[in-house]
């Protein structure tokens, strides 16, 4: 079939995290490389009191896969170059 202006297509797909295991955040923390936590956070963790859940959320790096959707439409066709 030929593409013509106005032709649309799309669908749903899985979206991997742009932060793979080797990604280090600005404080040097990563999933399998870098530091476990940022500077000054060990003191917060050492007391074992309040704030542990907040600390875990800040330091725990995960690889998320989400749901995405895309829809595209042909705007122009250049048959001579075979481009849409």
TORPA-4810 file (N, C-alpha, C, O; in nm, 3 decimals):
<nodes>
NODE_1_0.084_-0.119_0.000_0.000_0.000_0.000_0.088_0.125_0.000_0.200_0.123_0.051_X
NODE_2_0.036_0.232_-0.056_0.109_0.358_-0.062_0.069_0.449_0.053_-0.047_0.454_0.093_X
NODE_3_0.167_0.518_0.104_0.138_0.620_0.204_0.088_0.744_0.132_0.142_0.785_0.029_X
NODE_4_-0.014_0.804_0.187_-0.070_0.927_0.134_-0.088_1.025_0.249_-0.107_0.982_0.363_X
NODE_5_-0.084_1.156_0.220_-0.110_1.252_0.328_-0.244_1.223_0.395_-0.344_1.197_0.329_X
NODE_6_-0.244_1.227_0.527_-0.364_1.198_0.604_-0.369_1.056_0.658_-0.450_1.027_0.746_X
NODE_7_-0.283_0.967_0.607_-0.279_0.829_0.657_-0.230_0.831_0.801_-0.128_0.892_0.831_X
NODE_8_-0.301_0.764_0.891_-0.262_0.758_1.032_-0.241_0.615_1.076_-0.303_0.523_1.023_X
NODE_9_-0.152_0.596_1.173_-0.131_0.467_1.235_-0.074_0.489_1.374_-0.026_0.598_1.406_X
NODE_10_-0.080_0.387_1.453_-0.031_0.400_1.590_-0.061_0.275_1.669_-0.102_0.173_1.615_X
NODE_11_-0.040_0.285_1.799_-0.067_0.173_1.887_-0.004_0.192_2.023_0.056_0.296_2.053_X
NODE_12_-0.020_0.090_2.105_0.037_0.092_2.239_0.165_0.010_2.241_0.182_-0.081_2.161_X
NODE_13_0.254_0.043_2.333_0.380_-0.028_2.344_0.435_-0.012_2.485_0.388_0.071_2.563_X
NODE_14_0.535_-0.093_2.516_0.602_-0.083_2.646_0.716_0.017_2.635_0.791_0.019_2.537_X
NODE_15_0.729_0.100_2.737_0.831_0.204_2.738_0.932_0.172_2.848_0.899_0.177_2.966_X
NODE_16_1.057_0.138_2.809_1.157_0.112_2.912_1.204_0.242_2.976_1.197_0.349_2.916_X
NODE_17_1.251_0.230_3.096_1.305_0.345_3.167_1.427_0.398_3.093_1.508_0.320_3.044_X
NODE_18_1.440_0.528_3.085_1.560_0.583_3.023_1.678_0.572_3.118_1.793_0.592_3.078_X
NODE_19_1.650_0.539_3.241_1.757_0.522_3.340_1.785_0.374_3.357_1.725_0.307_3.440_X
NODE_20_1.877_0.324_3.277_1.915_0.184_3.288_2.001_0.164_3.412_2.028_0.259_3.485_X
NODE_21_2.043_0.041_3.435_2.119_0.010_3.555_2.246_0.088_3.572_2.289_0.114_3.685_X
NODE_22_2.309_0.128_3.462_2.434_0.201_3.470_2.418_0.351_3.485_2.517_0.423_3.497_X
NODE_23_2.295_0.399_3.486_2.271_0.543_3.498_2.306_0.589_3.639_2.264_0.529_3.737_X
NODE_24_2.382_0.697_3.647_2.413_0.758_3.777_2.344_0.893_3.784_2.354_0.974_3.693_X
NODE_25_2.273_0.915_3.894_2.208_1.046_3.910_2.315_1.150_3.945_2.432_1.115_3.962_X
NODE_26_2.278_1.276_3.955_2.378_1.380_3.981_2.458_1.361_4.111_2.566_1.419_4.126_X
NODE_27_2.406_1.282_4.203_2.479_1.258_4.328_2.560_1.129_4.324_2.612_1.085_4.426_X
NODE_28_2.569_1.067_4.205_2.652_0.948_4.190_2.587_0.818_4.232_2.657_0.718_4.251_X
NODE_29_2.454_0.815_4.247_2.385_0.694_4.288_2.332_0.621_4.166_2.285_0.683_4.071_X
NODE_30_2.341_0.489_4.167_2.289_0.408_4.057_2.238_0.275_4.107_2.246_0.245_4.226_X
NODE_31_2.184_0.192_4.013_2.133_0.061_4.054_2.245_-0.036_4.086_2.243_-0.101_4.190_X
NODE_32_2.345_-0.046_3.997_2.452_-0.141_4.024_2.591_-0.077_4.024_2.691_-0.147_4.037_X
NODE_33_2.597_0.052_4.010_2.725_0.122_4.020_2.704_0.253_4.095_2.591_0.296_4.115_X
NODE_34_2.811_0.313_4.136_2.801_0.439_4.209_2.784_0.418_4.358_2.807_0.308_4.410_X
NODE_35_2.744_0.523_4.425_2.726_0.520_4.570_2.587_0.468_4.607_2.494_0.478_4.528_X
NODE_36_2.576_0.414_4.727_2.445_0.370_4.777_2.355_0.488_4.808_2.234_0.482_4.786_X
NODE_37_2.413_0.593_4.858_2.334_0.710_4.897_2.417_0.836_4.881_2.539_0.831_4.867_X
NODE_38_2.350_0.948_4.883_2.418_1.076_4.866_2.492_1.116_4.993_2.463_1.065_5.102_X
NODE_39_2.585_1.207_4.979_2.659_1.259_5.093_2.559_1.321_5.192_2.461_1.383_5.150_X
NODE_40_2.582_1.305_5.319_2.501_1.356_5.429_2.380_1.269_5.460_2.320_1.285_5.566_X
NODE_41_2.342_1.178_5.373_2.230_1.090_5.405_2.266_0.979_5.503_2.178_0.935_5.576_X
NODE_42_2.391_0.933_5.509_2.422_0.829_5.608_2.386_0.870_5.751_2.345_0.786_5.830_X
NODE_43_2.402_0.996_5.783_2.367_1.042_5.918_2.218_1.025_5.944_2.177_0.988_6.055_X
NODE_44_2.138_1.051_5.843_1.993_1.034_5.858_1.959_0.887_5.878_1.871_0.853_5.958_X
NODE_45_2.029_0.800_5.806_2.001_0.657_5.816_2.054_0.597_5.946_1.994_0.505_6.002_X
NODE_46_2.165_0.648_5.994_2.232_0.590_6.110_2.148_0.591_6.236_2.162_0.502_6.320_X
NODE_47_2.062_0.691_6.249_1.985_0.696_6.374_1.870_0.595_6.376_1.816_0.566_6.483_X
NODE_48_1.832_0.539_6.260_1.727_0.437_6.255_1.590_0.487_6.294_1.499_0.407_6.315_X
NODE_49_1.573_0.617_6.304_1.445_0.673_6.347_1.363_0.717_6.226_1.370_0.657_6.120_X
NODE_50_1.287_0.823_6.245_1.198_0.872_6.140_1.273_0.911_6.013_1.392_0.941_6.016_X
NODE_51_1.200_0.909_5.904_1.258_0.948_5.776_1.318_0.833_5.697_1.369_0.854_5.587_X
NODE_52_1.311_0.711_5.751_1.371_0.597_5.680_1.300_0.569_5.547_1.365_0.537_5.448_X
NODE_53_1.168_0.581_5.545_1.093_0.556_5.421_1.128_0.661_5.315_1.145_0.629_5.198_X
NODE_54_1.138_0.785_5.359_1.175_0.894_5.267_1.317_0.872_5.214_1.343_0.895_5.096_X
NODE_55_1.407_0.829_5.300_1.543_0.801_5.260_1.548_0.688_5.158_1.622_0.695_5.060_X
NODE_56_1.469_0.583_5.181_1.466_0.470_5.089_1.416_0.514_4.951_1.474_0.475_4.850_X
NODE_57_1.310_0.594_4.948_1.257_0.642_4.820_1.359_0.726_4.745_1.367_0.721_4.622_X
NODE_58_1.437_0.803_4.818_1.537_0.890_4.755_1.654_0.811_4.699_1.707_0.846_4.593_X
NODE_59_1.696_0.706_4.767_1.817_0.634_4.730_1.793_0.508_4.647_1.884_0.463_4.578_X
NODE_60_1.674_0.451_4.652_1.646_0.327_4.582_1.622_0.354_4.434_1.528_0.424_4.398_X
NODE_61_1.707_0.299_4.348_1.693_0.317_4.204_1.629_0.192_4.145_1.669_0.080_4.176_X
NODE_62_1.530_0.211_4.061_1.459_0.099_4.000_1.453_0.119_3.849_1.463_0.231_3.798_X
NODE_63_1.436_0.008_3.778_1.418_0.011_3.633_1.270_-0.013_3.607_1.221_-0.124_3.622_X
NODE_64_1.200_0.091_3.569_1.055_0.083_3.546_1.026_0.062_3.398_1.094_0.116_3.311_X
NODE_65_0.924_-0.018_3.371_0.871_-0.031_3.236_0.727_0.016_3.241_0.645_-0.039_3.315_X
NODE_66_0.697_0.117_3.162_0.564_0.175_3.162_0.489_0.145_3.034_0.540_0.078_2.945_X
NODE_67_0.369_0.195_3.026_0.285_0.181_2.907_0.290_0.311_2.830_0.289_0.419_2.888_X
NODE_68_0.297_0.301_2.698_0.298_0.418_2.613_0.203_0.399_2.496_0.160_0.288_2.467_X
NODE_69_0.172_0.508_2.432_0.088_0.504_2.312_0.139_0.611_2.216_0.186_0.717_2.257_X
NODE_70_0.128_0.581_2.089_0.172_0.676_1.987_0.073_0.673_1.871_0.016_0.570_1.838_X
NODE_71_0.056_0.787_1.813_-0.026_0.798_1.692_0.046_0.892_1.598_0.086_1.002_1.637_X
NODE_72_0.063_0.849_1.474_0.134_0.929_1.375_0.046_0.950_1.253_-0.043_0.870_1.224_X
NODE_73_0.072_1.059_1.184_-0.003_1.090_1.062_0.094_1.140_0.956_0.183_1.220_0.985_X
NODE_74_0.076_1.092_0.834_0.159_1.137_0.723_0.120_1.278_0.686_0.002_1.307_0.665_X
NODE_75_0.219_1.366_0.680_0.196_1.506_0.647_0.229_1.532_0.500_0.151_1.593_0.428_X
NODE_76_0.347_1.484_0.458_0.390_1.502_0.319_0.452_1.371_0.269_0.502_1.292_0.348_X
NODE_77_0.447_1.351_0.138_0.508_1.235_0.075_0.599_1.284_-0.036_0.557_1.362_-0.122_X
NODE_78_0.723_1.237_-0.034_0.816_1.266_-0.144_0.841_1.133_-0.213_0.931_1.058_-0.174_X
NODE_79_0.760_1.103_-0.316_0.768_0.976_-0.387_0.902_0.957_-0.456_0.952_0.845_-0.466_X
NODE_80_0.960_1.066_-0.504_1.088_1.059_-0.576_1.199_1.006_-0.485_1.282_0.926_-0.529_X
NODE_81_1.201_1.049_-0.359_1.300_1.002_-0.262_1.251_0.887_-0.178_1.329_0.828_-0.103_X
NODE_82_1.123_0.853_-0.188_1.067_0.745_-0.107_1.057_0.783_0.040_1.072_0.698_0.128_X
NODE_83_1.030_0.910_0.066_1.022_0.957_0.204_0.881_1.003_0.239_0.808_1.053_0.154_X
NODE_84_0.846_0.986_0.363_0.720_1.040_0.412_0.750_1.141_0.519_0.658_1.201_0.575_X
</nodes>
